[in-house]
Amino acid sequence: MPPSQVPSPVPVLSPVLVSVLKNGVEATMVAIIKKNRRSRYFCESPVFADFHNALRNFGTDDDGGIPDNALLETYRTTIPLTTYDSYEPFAAKFLAENCHEDDVRDMFSPGLPHHIAVTSSTSSPKPKLYCKYQHQGSMRHAFGDGRNTFWTFSLHYRQLVEVQNRDGDIVSTISAGIGSSGALRMRSRLEVEDDHLNIKLAGDWATSPIAVGFIRDYRTFMLTHTLFALANSKIETITIIFTTSIVDMIRYMEEEWDTLIASIETGELPPWEGIQHVREYLQPHFPPRPERAAQLRAIGKATDQPGWLVEIWPMLKTTISISSGVFSVAIPKLRFYLGPDVQLRSLGFITSEAYVGTVYDPSDLNLFKATPQDIIEYLDVDKEENASNIVPPWLVEAGKHYEIVCTTRDGLWRFRLGDVVEIAGFDPTDGTPIMRYSERRKRVCCGELTEQRITAAILAVQDTLARIVEFTAIIDGRSGIPALGYLIEVHGELHPEAAEAPMKLHKELCRLNEEFDPQRMQIPTIRVLEPGTFAEYRKWKIEMSNSGAGQAKVPVLMWDDAAREWMLARVRTELSVDSNGGVVQG
């Protein structure tokens, strides 16, 4: 519904809304329990032994013989908090050298998964695997639809899993890769076995033909999607998974402006790296458009002017991307290029593990309504981390913080996401909790600093430093005493007083962390990176990990040695304080 018609969340549930919400959640919970309780993971993992022992007391193994209220009570009292540790051994069976149907069927949910979502390993040493099954009545993600949508969709996968029956015949081919690619394939019925046909299609949900989704090189992938979008003057919606990637698109468009216009004029695709294998499938969808090229030349590469994207696409109304948390840092620069009238909308609260929430108010980039299709429970962050402190949706309190815990149709059971949300209230129509993303739960360094505080501190000194386009942080141990080291990319030049930023940053970190002992860590260092570094990092990371374009996330705190060295090789200048407290810039 339009933003003006979205009802404000109510702070407290009425008895009627409590009943409506509880009945709906419990019906979903019973359905998931009955659907997945005979899965291999749930039956064989020792973490669920108490549940099975409790059900044996009913003297029947038939779902019909166990009352629903008994199933619910058994779930609440016996299912513990779970993590990837219990899930991993079962997911790993899909990557066996020979994947046999008897070994993986009904692993997490009935049948075989449609695809396997592989995480970007942004916050863990190695990628994690999550099996995704086809379900009736699944909600469609709000990516936007239609030939006037500039959507940088990807169909890339890391590998294919071929499931064999006892005779050695392949009964299913499962793609393992970026979750959004698998979800797009599932919703659009683009099965990997048919890719030799899929690659020839025009597609009906975006301005780019299907073949663009098979480009792996990040820069070429973004540029080719941009090329087809530039050729269309009627673009109304831009959908790019992360806000920071929209900024990459703008930079690449600026760098290749003349090449892009010449290509639109002649109908000849540029010889970009990584486009060769799809060129023959793209060319039929790319006729010469000299009139459009003339329009773009007249507009010019006015990247220093607010609203440049609206000059290019006068009908542009909306951009859709994940914009909460660390991705919010790119919003000011994006708003500069969009002007004041284009609406920024969130894609939703989406993780590799689960689809947590839909957009509640399109005008608010960080306001989500918990999904009704899976079970979202809430672990009180102020109490001990065990299942007894899980709070059901109808008992959460507005203004309090909770860690998200999921039980899903895809076979997760009280799975800890590690994401902390603040309850903003409840939907007055059905009582569903409305939440704001807050931060990752784990403290990432110095015992007390969280991602949220590391982010808030650097953004608070922009007036002294410069407008920040993107950042990451490392532990800087060059002095022998650890310091928080920020690696930043800025829009324009540093402010004249930028040398004062490290000291102000230190004070801000102490203000945000009352329990933080400033003697435990040196004054932070700030290193300014070359323009375009984060875009090139995403390109490099995708090539190194063989992941898809939507998985090029930059962590708030970077622990990977190779990634740190890659970043540090691109430092343009440094701001720090010497041992005597003097400001150093160089």
C-alpha positions in Angstrom: 0.0 0.0 0.0 1.2 3.6 -0.5 3.3 5.0 2.4 0.5 7.4 3.4 -1.8 4.5 4.0 0.5 2.4 6.1 -0.8 2.4 9.7 1.7 3.3 12.4 2.8 0.4 14.6 0.9 0.2 17.9 3.1 0.0 21.0 1.0 -2.6 22.8 -1.1 -5.5 21.6 -4.7 -5.6 22.6 -6.2 -8.9 23.8 -7.8 -9.4 20.4 -4.6 -8.9 18.5 -2.7 -11.2 20.9 -5.3 -13.9 20.1 -5.1 -13.3 16.3 -1.3 -13.3 16.3 -0.9 -16.3 18.6 -3.4 -18.4 16.7 -1.7 -17.6 13.4 1.8 -18.3 14.6 0.9 -21.6 16.3 -0.9 -22.8 13.2 2.3 -22.2 11.2 4.4 -23.8 13.9 2.3 -27.0 13.9 2.5 -27.1 10.1 6.3 -26.8 10.1 6.7 -29.4 12.9 4.5 -31.9 11.1 6.2 -31.2 7.7 9.8 -31.4 8.9 9.9 -33.6 12.0 10.7 -36.7 10.0 13.6 -35.1 8.1 17.1 -36.7 8.4 18.5 -33.8 10.3 15.7 -33.6 12.8 15.6 -37.3 13.4 19.4 -38.0 13.5 20.9 -34.9 15.1 21.4 -35.5 18.9 20.4 -31.9 19.6 16.8 -32.9 19.1 16.8 -36.1 21.1 14.7 -34.6 23.9 11.9 -33.8 21.5 11.7 -37.3 20.2 11.9 -38.8 23.7 9.0 -36.6 24.8 6.8 -37.7 21.9 7.4 -41.3 22.7 5.5 -40.8 25.9 2.4 -40.3 23.9 2.6 -44.0 22.8 2.3 -43.2 19.1 4.5 -42.0 16.3 1.6 -40.8 14.2 1.1 -37.1 13.9 -2.6 -37.6 13.9 -2.4 -39.3 17.3 -0.6 -36.4 19.0 -2.8 -33.3 19.8 -1.5 -30.0 18.3 -1.2 -28.4 21.7 1.1 -31.3 22.8 3.3 -30.8 19.7 3.5 -27.1 20.5 4.4 -27.6 24.2 6.9 -30.2 23.3 8.5 -27.9 20.8 8.7 -25.0 23.3 10.2 -27.1 26.1 12.6 -29.4 24.3 13.9 -27.6 21.2 17.2 -25.9 22.1 18.9 -22.9 20.4 20.8 -24.3 17.4 23.7 -23.0 15.3 25.4 -24.0 12.1 27.5 -26.5 14.1 24.6 -29.0 14.2 23.5 -28.3 10.6 26.8 -28.4 8.9 27.5 -32.2 8.9 24.1 -32.8 7.2 24.5 -30.1 4.6 28.0 -31.3 3.8 26.6 -34.6 2.5 25.4 -32.7 -0.6 29.0 -31.9 -1.5 30.2 -35.5 -1.3 32.2 -36.7 -4.4 29.2 -38.9 -5.3 25.9 -37.5 -4.0 23.4 -40.3 -3.7 19.7 -39.8 -3.4 19.4 -42.2 -0.6 21.9 -40.1 1.4 20.3 -36.7 0.9 16.6 -37.1 0.3 14.4 -35.6 3.0 17.5 -34.1 4.6 15.9 -31.0 6.1 12.5 -31.0 4.5 10.6 -33.5 2.4 12.2 -34.3 -1.0 15.3 -32.7 -2.5 16.2 -29.0 -2.2 15.7 -26.7 -5.2 19.0 -25.0 -4.6 21.7 -24.5 -2.0 22.4 -21.0 -0.8 26.1 -20.4 -0.1 27.0 -17.5 2.2 29.6 -14.9 1.3 31.8 -15.8 4.4 31.8 -12.1 5.4 31.5 -13.0 9.1 32.9 -16.5 9.1 36.1 -18.2 8.0 34.5 -20.3 5.3 31.2 -20.3 3.4 28.1 -21.9 4.9 25.5 -23.9 3.0 21.7 -23.7 3.4 19.4 -25.9 1.5 16.3 -24.2 0.0 13.2 -26.2 -0.9 10.2 -25.3 -3.1 7.1 -24.5 -1.1 3.6 -23.7 -2.2 2.4 -20.1 -1.5 5.9 -18.7 -1.0 6.0 -14.9 -0.9 7.8 -13.2 -3.8 10.6 -10.8 -3.0 10.0 -7.2 -3.9 12.6 -6.9 -6.6 10.4 -5.1 -9.1 9.1 -6.4 -12.3 8.8 -5.4 -15.9 11.0 -4.4 -18.9 11.4 -0.9 -17.4 13.1 -2.2 -14.3 16.9 -1.9 -14.1 17.6 -5.0 -12.1 21.2 -6.4 -11.7 20.0 -10.1 -11.4 22.6 -12.9 -11.4 22.2 -16.5 -12.3 25.8 -17.5 -11.3 26.4 -20.6 -9.2 29.6 -21.9 -7.6 29.0 -25.5 -8.5 26.3 -28.0 -9.5 25.4 -30.9 -7.3 24.3 -34.0 -9.3 22.1 -36.3 -7.2 22.3 -39.9 -8.4 19.9 -42.8 -7.8 21.0 -46.4 -7.0 21.4 -47.1 -10.8 23.8 -44.1 -11.1 21.3 -42.0 -13.0 21.1 -38.3 -12.3 17.7 -37.6 -10.7 18.3 -33.9 -9.8 20.8 -31.2 -10.5 21.0 -28.7 -7.7 22.8 -25.3 -8.0 24.9 -24.1 -5.1 25.7 -20.4 -5.0 24.3 -17.0 -4.2 20.9 -17.3 -2.6 19.2 -14.6 -4.7 20.3 -16.4 -7.9 18.7 -19.6 -6.6 15.5 -17.8 -5.5 15.2 -16.1 -9.0 15.7 -19.5 -10.7 13.0 -21.0 -8.5 10.4 -18.2 -8.9 11.0 -17.9 -12.7 11.5 -21.7 -13.4 14.9 -21.2 -14.9 16.3 -24.6 -14.0 20.0 -25.2 -14.5 19.4 -28.2 -16.8 17.8 -25.7 -19.3 20.5 -23.1 -19.2 21.4 -23.8 -22.8 17.9 -22.5 -23.6 17.6 -20.0 -20.8 20.6 -18.0 -22.0 18.8 -17.1 -25.2 15.7 -15.6 -23.5 14.9 -11.9 -23.3 13.3 -12.2 -19.9 10.2 -10.3 -18.9 11.1 -8.9 -15.4 14.0 -6.5 -16.3 15.5 -4.5 -19.1 18.5 -6.9 -19.4 18.2 -10.2 -21.2 18.8 -13.4 -19.3 22.4 -13.8 -20.7 23.6 -10.9 -18.6 23.0 -12.9 -15.5 25.6 -15.4 -16.6 28.5 -12.9 -16.5 30.8 -13.5 -13.6 33.2 -10.6 -13.7 31.8 -8.0 -11.3 32.7 -4.9 -13.3 31.5 -6.3 -16.6 28.4 -7.7 -15.0 27.5 -4.3 -13.6 28.4 -2.4 -16.8 26.4 -4.8 -19.1 23.3 -4.4 -16.9 23.9 -0.6 -17.0 24.3 -0.7 -20.8 20.9 -2.2 -21.4 19.3 0.1 -18.8 20.9 3.2 -20.4 19.5 2.2 -23.8 16.0 2.4 -22.2 14.9 6.0 -21.4 11.7 4.7 -19.6 13.4 3.1 -16.6 11.1 3.4 -13.6 12.8 1.2 -11.0 16.4 0.4 -10.1 16.9 -2.8 -8.1 20.4 -3.7 -6.9 20.8 -5.9 -3.9 23.1 -3.6 -1.8 23.1 0.2 -1.7 26.9 0.2 -2.0 26.6 -1.6 -5.3 24.5 1.1 -6.7 27.3 3.5 -6.0 29.7 1.1 -7.8 27.3 1.2 -10.8 27.4 5.0 -10.9 31.2 5.0 -10.8 31.5 2.4 -13.5 29.0 4.3 -15.6 31.0 7.5 -15.2 34.3 5.8 -16.1 32.8 4.1 -19.2 30.4 6.9 -20.3 31.8 7.5 -23.8 32.1 3.7 -24.4 28.5 3.1 -23.3 27.1 5.8 -25.5 29.0 4.7 -28.5 27.8 1.2 -28.0 24.2 2.3 -27.7 24.6 4.3 -30.9 26.0 1.5 -33.0 24.4 -1.5 -31.4 27.8 -3.2 -30.9 28.7 -4.6 -27.5 32.0 -3.3 -26.0 34.9 -5.9 -25.7 34.8 -6.0 -21.9 36.6 -8.7 -20.1 34.3 -11.7 -19.2 31.6 -11.0 -21.8 32.8 -13.2 -24.6 30.9 -16.4 -23.6 27.5 -14.5 -23.7 28.1 -12.0 -26.5 26.3 -14.1 -29.2 23.2 -14.3 -26.9 23.2 -10.6 -26.0 23.7 -9.2 -29.4 20.2 -10.0 -30.8 18.7 -8.0 -27.9 20.8 -4.9 -28.6 19.9 -3.0 -31.7 21.4 0.4 -32.6 19.6 3.3 -30.8 21.2 6.5 -32.3 18.4 8.7 -30.9 18.9 7.5 -27.4 22.7 7.9 -27.7 22.1 11.6 -28.8 19.9 12.1 -25.7 22.6 10.8 -23.4 25.3 12.9 -25.1 23.2 16.0 -24.5 22.8 15.1 -20.9 26.5 14.6 -20.5 28.6 13.1 -17.7 27.3 15.5 -15.0 28.3 13.4 -12.0 29.0 16.6 -10.0 25.4 17.7 -10.4 22.6 16.5 -8.0 19.9 14.4 -9.7 22.1 13.1 -12.5 20.3 9.7 -12.6 16.9 11.4 -13.1 18.4 13.4 -16.0 19.3 10.0 -17.6 16.0 8.3 -16.6 13.2 11.0 -16.3 10.6 8.4 -15.3 12.7 6.9 -12.5 10.5 6.7 -9.4 12.1 4.1 -7.1 15.3 2.4 -6.1 15.2 -0.9 -4.2 18.1 -2.3 -2.2 19.2 -3.5 1.2 19.9 -0.2 2.9 20.0 -0.9 6.7 23.0 -1.5 8.9 26.4 -0.8 7.3 24.8 -0.3 3.9 23.2 2.9 5.1 26.6 4.6 4.7 26.1 4.9 1.0 22.6 6.6 1.2 23.9 10.2 1.2 25.9 9.7 -2.0 23.1 7.8 -3.6 20.6 10.6 -2.7 22.9 13.1 -4.3 22.7 11.3 -7.6 19.0 10.6 -7.4 17.8 14.0 -6.2 15.0 14.6 -3.7 12.0 13.0 -5.5 13.1 9.4 -6.2 12.0 7.1 -3.4 14.6 4.8 -1.7 13.0 1.5 -0.7 14.4 -1.5 1.2 14.5 -4.9 -0.3 13.4 -6.5 3.0 15.1 -8.2 5.9 16.9 -11.0 4.0 19.6 -13.4 5.1 21.1 -16.5 3.6 19.4 -18.5 6.3 15.9 -17.1 6.1 13.6 -14.4 4.8 13.0 -12.6 8.1 10.7 -9.8 7.3 9.0 -7.8 4.5 9.1 -4.1 4.1 6.5 -2.5 6.4 6.6 1.1 5.4 8.2 1.8 2.0 9.3 5.2 3.1 11.3 3.7 6.0 14.5 1.9 5.0 14.8 0.0 8.3 11.3 -1.1 9.2 10.2 -4.7 8.7 7.2 -6.9 9.4 8.1 -10.4 10.5 7.3 -13.0 7.9 4.2 -15.2 8.5 5.5 -18.1 6.5 8.2 -19.2 9.0 8.5 -18.9 12.7 10.4 -15.9 14.1 11.1 -16.0 17.8 13.0 -13.5 19.9 15.9 -14.2 22.3 16.1 -11.5 25.0 19.6 -10.0 24.7 19.6 -8.9 28.3 19.3 -12.5 29.6 21.3 -15.7 29.4 21.6 -17.2 25.9 19.5 -20.3 26.2 16.1 -21.4 25.0 14.3 -20.6 28.2 14.8 -16.9 27.4 13.1 -17.1 24.0 10.1 -14.8 23.8 7.2 -15.6 21.4 6.0 -12.9 19.1 2.9 -12.0 21.1 5.0 -11.3 24.3 7.9 -9.1 22.9 7.9 -5.5 24.1 8.2 -2.4 22.0 11.6 -0.7 22.5 13.4 -3.8 23.6 16.2 -5.6 21.7 16.1 -9.3 20.8 18.2 -11.7 18.7 16.3 -13.3 15.9 15.7 -17.1 16.2 14.2 -18.9 13.2 12.3 -22.1 12.7 11.7 -22.5 8.9 10.0 -24.6 6.3 13.5 -25.2 4.9 14.4 -27.2 8.1 16.0 -24.8 10.5 15.0 -25.3 14.1 15.3 -22.4 16.6 18.4 -21.3 14.6 20.3 -18.3 15.9 20.9 -15.7 13.2 23.1 -13.5 15.3 21.1 -10.4 14.1 19.7 -8.1 16.8 16.5 -6.1 16.2 14.6 -3.5 18.1 10.8 -4.0 18.3 9.2 -0.8 16.9 5.7 -2.0 17.7 3.0 -4.2 16.1 0.9 -4.2 13.0 -2.5 -3.0 14.1 -4.2 -5.2 11.6 -2.9 -8.6 12.7 -0.5 -8.0 15.7 2.7 -9.1 13.9 5.9 -7.5 15.4 7.4 -4.6 13.4 11.2 -4.4 13.9 14.2 -2.4 13.1 17.6 -4.0 12.3 20.1 -3.0 15.0 23.4 -4.9 14.7 25.1 -8.2 14.8 25.0 -9.6 18.3 28.6 -10.6 18.7 31.1 -8.0 20.0 33.7 -7.7 17.3 36.7 -6.3 19.1 38.2 -5.0 22.4 35.6 -6.9 24.3 32.9 -4.2 24.0 32.8 -2.7 20.5 30.0 -3.8 18.3 29.5 -3.3 14.6 26.9 -0.7 15.3 29.2 1.4 17.5 32.1 1.1 15.1 29.8 2.3 12.3 28.2 5.1 14.3 31.5 6.5 15.5 33.1 7.0 12.0 29.8 8.4 10.6 29.7 10.9 13.5 33.0 12.6 12.4 32.2 13.1 8.8 31.8 16.9 9.4 35.4 17.0 10.4 36.7 14.4 8.0 34.8 14.3 4.7 31.6 12.6 3.4 32.3 8.9 3.7 31.3 6.7 0.8 32.2 3.4 2.4 34.4 2.0 5.1 35.8 -1.1 6.8 37.9 -1.4 9.9 40.9 -3.5 11.0 42.9 -4.0 14.2 46.0 -1.9 13.7 48.8 -3.3 15.8 51.8 -1.4 14.3 52.6 0.5 17.5 52.6 -2.7 19.6 49.3 -1.6 21.3 46.2 -2.4 19.2 44.2 0.4 17.7 41.1 0.4 15.7 42.1 1.3 12.1 39.5 2.7 9.8 39.9 2.3 6.0 37.6 4.8 4.3 36.7 6.0 0.8 35.4 9.6 0.7 33.4 11.7 -1.7 35.5 14.6 -2.8 38.5 16.0 -0.8 39.2 15.8 2.9 38.1 18.8 4.9 40.8 21.3 6.1 40.4 20.1 9.7 40.5 16.4 8.8 43.7 15.9 10.8 41.6 16.3 14.0 39.4 13.4 13.1 41.3 10.6 14.9 41.1 12.3 18.3 37.4 13.1 17.8 36.8 9.5 16.7 38.4 8.3 19.9 36.2 10.5 22.0 33.1 9.3 20.1 34.0 5.6 20.6 34.4 6.3 24.3 31.0 8.1 24.4 29.3 5.3 22.6 30.8 2.7 24.9 30.5 3.8 28.5 32.0 0.5 29.7 35.0 0.8 27.3 38.4 1.5 28.9 40.2 4.0 26.6 43.5 2.8 28.0 43.0 -0.6 26.4 43.3 0.7 22.9 45.2 3.5 21.1 43.6 6.4 19.4 42.1 5.1 16.1 43.9 5.5 12.9 42.2 6.6 9.7 43.6 5.6 6.2 42.0 7.1 3.2 41.8 4.7 0.2 42.0 5.5 -3.5 38.7 6.3 -5.1 36.9 3.2 -6.3 38.8 0.8 -3.9 35.6 -0.8 -2.5 34.2 -1.4 -6.0 37.5 -3.1 -7.0 37.5 -5.1 -3.7 34.1 -6.5 -4.6 35.4 -7.5 -8.0 38.5 -9.1 -6.5 36.5 -10.9 -3.7 34.1 -12.4 -6.3 37.0 -13.7 -8.4 38.8 -15.2 -5.4 35.7 -16.9 -3.9 33.9 -17.8 -7.2 30.8 -16.2 -5.7 28.1 -14.2 -7.4 27.8 -10.5 -7.8 25.3 -10.2 -4.9 27.7 -11.7 -2.4 30.4 -8.9 -2.5 29.8 -7.6 1.0 32.4 -5.7 2.9 32.6 -6.5 6.6 32.5 -3.8 9.3 35.6 -5.4 10.8 37.9 -7.2 8.5 39.8 -10.2 9.9 40.9 -11.9 6.7 44.7 -11.3 6.2 44.6 -11.4 2.4 41.7 -8.9 2.3 43.5 -6.6 4.7 46.7 -6.6 2.7 44.7 -6.0 -0.5 43.1 -3.0 1.1 46.3 -1.6 2.6 48.0 -1.6 -0.7 45.5 1.0 -1.9 46.0 3.6 0.9 46.2 7.2 -0.4 46.8 9.0 2.8 46.8 8.4 6.6 45.5 10.3 9.6 46.8 9.4 13.0 48.2 10.6 16.3 51.9 10.1 17.3 53.2 8.8 20.6 53.4 12.4 21.9 49.8 13.1 21.0 50.6 15.1 17.9 48.6 14.9 14.7 50.2 13.1 11.8 49.0 13.2 8.2 50.7 11.5 5.4 
